[in-house]
Every structure is written in C-alpha cells, then in structure tokens.
Amino acid sequence: MTRILAAAALLASLAACNTVEGIGRDLSAGGAAISDISQDVRHRSHPVHPQQTYSYY
C-alpha cells in the first residue's frame, strides 16, 4: 500500500511540473506577443489616436 501511495505521489508531482512548465511557456508566449504589438505601435509613422484640439468657447 505504501508503494502505491508513493507512486501516486510521484506521478502527481511529475504532472504538476509539466503543468507549471506549460503555464510558463504560455505566459512567455503571451508576453512576446504583447512586446511585438508594442514594437509595431511604436514604429508606426502616425499615432493610433491622433490628438484633437478642443475649443471650450
């Protein structure tokens, strides 16, 4: 019985490592996508939302 519990604990810990690794890769890919988009916006020749002048009178 002890060996079964030890094997189950080992399998659970290995599964958790794979899950954390997968989440880390997903977060890294999301960060890279945000970085790419921000670089594209920075290098545009015109602003995304041009400033408008408002007259209050």
N, CA, C and O atoms as a MOPAC input file, in Angstrom:
PM7 MOZYME 1SCF
protein

 N      0.82100 1    -1.20000 1     0.00000 1
 C      0.00000 1     0.00000 1     0.00000 1
 C      0.86600 1     1.26500 1     0.00000 1
 O      0.53100 1     2.25400 1    -0.65200 1
 N      1.95800 1     1.22400 1     0.72200 1
 C      2.85300 1     2.37800 1     0.79300 1
 C      3.47400 1     2.65500 1    -0.57300 1
 O      3.63300 1     3.80900 1    -0.97100 1
 N      3.81800 1     1.60300 1    -1.27300 1
 C      4.41500 1     1.78900 1    -2.60300 1
 C      3.41200 1     2.40500 1    -3.57700 1
 O      3.78500 1     3.22500 1    -4.41700 1
 N      2.17800 1     2.02500 1    -3.47100 1
 C      1.13900 1     2.59400 1    -4.33900 1
 C      0.97300 1     4.07700 1    -4.05200 1
 O      0.86200 1     4.88000 1    -4.97800 1
 N      0.95500 1     4.44600 1    -2.77500 1
 C      0.82900 1     5.85900 1    -2.41600 1
 C      2.05700 1     6.65000 1    -2.86000 1
 O      1.93200 1     7.78300 1    -3.32500 1
 N      3.24100 1     6.05800 1    -2.71900 1
 C      4.46300 1     6.72900 1    -3.15500 1
 C      4.45900 1     6.92200 1    -4.67300 1
 O      4.84600 1     7.98000 1    -5.16700 1
 N      4.02400 1     5.90300 1    -5.40500 1
 C      3.95000 1     6.00800 1    -6.85900 1
 C      2.92800 1     7.06200 1    -7.27800 1
 O      3.15900 1     7.82200 1    -8.21800 1
 N      1.79800 1     7.10000 1    -6.57200 1
 C      0.78200 1     8.10300 1    -6.88600 1
 C      1.30000 1     9.50700 1    -6.60200 1
 O      1.03600 1    10.43300 1    -7.36900 1
 N      2.03000 1     9.67100 1    -5.51300 1
 C      2.60100 1    10.97800 1    -5.17900 1
 C      3.63900 1    11.39100 1    -6.21700 1
 O      3.70600 1    12.55700 1    -6.60600 1
 N      4.44800 1    10.43200 1    -6.66300 1
 C      5.45300 1    10.72400 1    -7.68900 1
 C      4.79200 1    11.15100 1    -8.99900 1
 O      5.20900 1    12.13100 1    -9.61700 1
 N      3.77800 1    10.42800 1    -9.41300 1
 C      3.07000 1    10.78000 1   -10.64800 1
 C      2.38900 1    12.13800 1   -10.53500 1
 O      2.38500 1    12.91400 1   -11.49000 1
 N      1.81400 1    12.42500 1    -9.37500 1
 C      1.16200 1    13.72500 1    -9.18100 1
 C      2.17800 1    14.85200 1    -9.24400 1
 O      1.90300 1    15.90100 1    -9.82600 1
 N      3.35000 1    14.64900 1    -8.65500 1
 C      4.37000 1    15.70800 1    -8.68300 1
 C      4.91000 1    15.92000 1   -10.09200 1
 O      5.18000 1    17.05300 1   -10.49100 1
 N      5.06800 1    14.83500 1   -10.84600 1
 C      5.52300 1    14.97700 1   -12.22900 1
 C      4.48100 1    15.69200 1   -13.08400 1
 O      4.82900 1    16.51200 1   -13.93400 1
 N      3.22600 1    15.38900 1   -12.86600 1
 C      2.15800 1    16.06100 1   -13.61600 1
 C      2.12300 1    17.54200 1   -13.27200 1
 O      1.89200 1    18.37500 1   -14.14900 1
 N      2.34900 1    17.87800 1   -12.01400 1
 C      2.35200 1    19.28700 1   -11.60600 1
 C      3.51000 1    20.02900 1   -12.26300 1
 O      3.35900 1    21.18300 1   -12.66500 1
 N      4.66600 1    19.37500 1   -12.37400 1
 C      5.81500 1    20.02100 1   -13.02800 1
 C      5.50200 1    20.32000 1   -14.48600 1
 O      5.82900 1    21.39900 1   -14.98100 1
 N      4.87900 1    19.38400 1   -15.17100 1
 C      4.52300 1    19.61400 1   -16.57200 1
 C      3.50800 1    20.74000 1   -16.68700 1
 O      3.57300 1    21.53800 1   -17.62200 1
 N      2.57500 1    20.81300 1   -15.74900 1
 C      1.56800 1    21.86500 1   -15.79400 1
 C      2.20300 1    23.23200 1   -15.59100 1
 O      1.89000 1    24.17500 1   -16.31800 1
 N      3.08500 1    23.34600 1   -14.61600 1
 C      3.75500 1    24.62600 1   -14.35300 1
 C      4.62400 1    25.02000 1   -15.53500 1
 O      4.67100 1    26.19200 1   -15.91000 1
 N      5.31000 1    24.05200 1   -16.12200 1
 C      6.13800 1    24.34300 1   -17.29500 1
 C      5.27400 1    24.84600 1   -18.44900 1
 O      5.64700 1    25.78900 1   -19.14600 1
 N      4.13000 1    24.21800 1   -18.64300 1
 C      3.22200 1    24.63900 1   -19.71600 1
 C      2.68100 1    26.04000 1   -19.48500 1
 O      2.57700 1    26.83500 1   -20.41900 1
 N      2.33800 1    26.33900 1   -18.23800 1
 C      1.84500 1    27.68800 1   -17.92100 1
 C      2.95000 1    28.71300 1   -18.16000 1
 O      2.69200 1    29.80700 1   -18.66200 1
 N      4.17700 1    28.35500 1   -17.79700 1
 C      5.29800 1    29.26700 1   -18.03200 1
 C      5.50000 1    29.54200 1   -19.50900 1
 O      5.77100 1    30.67700 1   -19.90100 1
 N      5.37100 1    28.51000 1   -20.33200 1
 C      5.50600 1    28.71800 1   -21.78700 1
 C      4.37300 1    29.57600 1   -22.32800 1
 O      4.59600 1    30.43300 1   -23.18400 1
 N      3.15700 1    29.35200 1   -21.83400 1
 C      2.02000 1    30.14900 1   -22.29300 1
 C      2.19700 1    31.61800 1   -21.91400 1
 O      1.95500 1    32.50800 1   -22.72900 1
 N      2.61900 1    31.86500 1   -20.67600 1
 C      2.82900 1    33.24900 1   -20.24400 1
 C      3.95000 1    33.91100 1   -21.04300 1
 O      3.86000 1    35.08800 1   -21.39400 1
 N      4.99100 1    33.15600 1   -21.32300 1
 C      6.09800 1    33.68700 1   -22.10400 1
 C      5.65200 1    34.04500 1   -23.52100 1
 O      6.02900 1    35.08800 1   -24.05500 1
 N      4.85400 1    33.17900 1   -24.11800 1
 C      4.35200 1    33.45400 1   -25.47200 1
 C      3.42800 1    34.66600 1   -25.46400 1
 O      3.45800 1    35.47400 1   -26.39300 1
 N      2.61200 1    34.79800 1   -24.42900 1
 C      1.73400 1    35.97300 1   -24.32200 1
 C      2.53400 1    37.25200 1   -24.17800 1
 O      2.20700 1    38.26600 1   -24.79400 1
 N      3.58500 1    37.21200 1   -23.36400 1
 C      4.44700 1    38.38700 1   -23.20300 1
 C      5.14900 1    38.76000 1   -24.49300 1
 O      5.29000 1    39.94200 1   -24.80700 1
 N      5.59000 1    37.76300 1   -25.23800 1
 C      6.24700 1    38.03500 1   -26.52000 1
 C      5.26900 1    38.66700 1   -27.50900 1
 O      5.64300 1    39.56400 1   -28.26500 1
 N      4.02200 1    38.20200 1   -27.50700 1
 C      3.01900 1    38.78300 1   -28.41000 1
 C      2.74200 1    40.23500 1   -28.04600 1
 O      2.62100 1    41.08300 1   -28.93000 1
 N      2.64100 1    40.52800 1   -26.75900 1
 C      2.40900 1    41.91100 1   -26.32800 1
 C      3.60200 1    42.77600 1   -26.69200 1
 O      3.42900 1    43.91600 1   -27.12400 1
 N      4.80400 1    42.25600 1   -26.52600 1
 C      6.00900 1    43.00100 1   -26.88400 1
 C      6.05800 1    43.29400 1   -28.38100 1
 O      6.41200 1    44.40100 1   -28.78700 1
 N      5.70500 1    42.31000 1   -29.19800 1
 C      5.68800 1    42.51600 1   -30.65400 1
 C      4.68100 1    43.58300 1   -31.04700 1
 O      4.97500 1    44.43100 1   -31.88900 1
 N      3.51100 1    43.55400 1   -30.45500 1
 C      2.48200 1    44.54000 1   -30.77100 1
 C      2.93900 1    45.92900 1   -30.35600 1
 O      2.73300 1    46.89300 1   -31.09400 1
 N      3.56000 1    46.04600 1   -29.17500 1
 C      4.00700 1    47.36200 1   -28.72600 1
 C      5.11400 1    47.90200 1   -29.63300 1
 O      5.18000 1    49.10600 1   -29.87900 1
 N      5.97900 1    47.02000 1   -30.13000 1
 C      7.01700 1    47.45300 1   -31.07500 1
 C      6.38700 1    47.95900 1   -32.37000 1
 O      6.82300 1    48.97100 1   -32.91900 1
 N      5.36400 1    47.26200 1   -32.86100 1
 C      4.67700 1    47.68900 1   -34.07500 1
 C      4.04600 1    49.06400 1   -33.88700 1
 O      4.13900 1    49.92100 1   -34.76600 1
 N      3.40800 1    49.27000 1   -32.74500 1
 C      2.75200 1    50.54900 1   -32.48700 1
 C      3.79200 1    51.65800 1   -32.37600 1
 O      3.57300 1    52.76700 1   -32.86400 1
 N      4.91900 1    51.36600 1   -31.73900 1
 C      5.96700 1    52.37200 1   -31.57300 1
 C      6.56700 1    52.80900 1   -32.89600 1
 O      6.97200 1    53.96200 1   -33.04500 1
 N      6.62700 1    51.90900 1   -33.84800 1
 C      7.28900 1    52.21400 1   -35.11700 1
 C      6.34100 1    52.71800 1   -36.19700 1
 O      6.75300 1    52.90800 1   -37.34100 1
 N      5.09900 1    52.93300 1   -35.85300 1
 C      4.17200 1    53.49100 1   -36.84100 1
 C      4.51600 1    54.95000 1   -37.09000 1
 O      5.02100 1    55.64100 1   -36.20600 1
 N      4.24100 1    55.40400 1   -38.28400 1
 C      4.55600 1    56.79600 1   -38.61400 1
 C      3.47900 1    57.74800 1   -38.12000 1
 O      3.73000 1    58.94900 1   -38.01200 1
 N      2.29900 1    57.25000 1   -37.82200 1
 C      1.22700 1    58.09200 1   -37.32000 1
 C      0.69200 1    57.48900 1   -36.02700 1
 O      0.70400 1    56.26900 1   -35.86200 1
 N      0.22800 1    58.32400 1   -35.11400 1
 C     -0.29600 1    57.79300 1   -33.85600 1
 C     -1.59700 1    57.02500 1   -34.06900 1
 O     -2.31300 1    57.24000 1   -35.04700 1
 N     -1.87800 1    56.14500 1   -33.14800 1
 C     -3.09100 1    55.34000 1   -33.24400 1
 C     -4.31800 1    56.21900 1   -33.06600 1
 O     -5.28400 1    56.09900 1   -33.81900 1
 N     -4.28700 1    57.09900 1   -32.07900 1
 C     -5.38400 1    58.02400 1   -31.82400 1
 C     -4.82500 1    59.44700 1   -31.86900 1
 O     -4.29300 1    59.92600 1   -30.86700 1
 N     -4.93200 1    60.12200 1   -32.99600 1
 C     -4.36700 1    61.47200 1   -33.06800 1
 C     -5.04800 1    62.40000 1   -32.06700 1
 O     -6.25500 1    62.32300 1   -31.84000 1
 N     -4.26300 1    63.25100 1   -31.49300 1
 C     -4.80600 1    64.18400 1   -30.52300 1
 C     -5.64600 1    65.23200 1   -31.24700 1
 O     -5.29400 1    65.70900 1   -32.32600 1
 N     -6.72900 1    65.56000 1   -30.63500 1
 C     -7.61800 1    66.57200 1   -31.20500 1
 C     -7.55700 1    67.80800 1   -30.32200 1
 O     -7.37800 1    67.71600 1   -29.10800 1
 N     -7.70600 1    68.94000 1   -30.94300 1
 C     -7.76400 1    70.17700 1   -30.16200 1
 C     -9.21700 1    70.52300 1   -29.94100 1
 O    -10.03800 1    70.43100 1   -30.85300 1
 N     -9.52200 1    70.91600 1   -28.74400 1
 C    -10.90500 1    71.24800 1   -28.39900 1
 C    -10.99400 1    72.72100 1   -28.04200 1
 O    -10.11200 1    73.26800 1   -27.38000 1
 N    -12.04100 1    73.33900 1   -28.47600 1
 C    -12.30400 1    74.72600 1   -28.12300 1
 C    -13.37700 1    74.74100 1   -27.04300 1
 O    -14.44500 1    74.15200 1   -27.20700 1
 N    -13.08700 1    75.41100 1   -25.95100 1
 C    -14.03300 1    75.45700 1   -24.86000 1
 C    -14.95800 1    76.66100 1   -24.94000 1
 O    -15.84100 1    76.82600 1   -24.09900 1
 N    -14.75500 1    77.50600 1   -25.95400 1
 C    -15.59500 1    78.70400 1   -26.05100 1
 C    -16.39300 1    78.68100 1   -27.30400 1
 O    -17.16100 1    79.60600 1   -27.56300 1

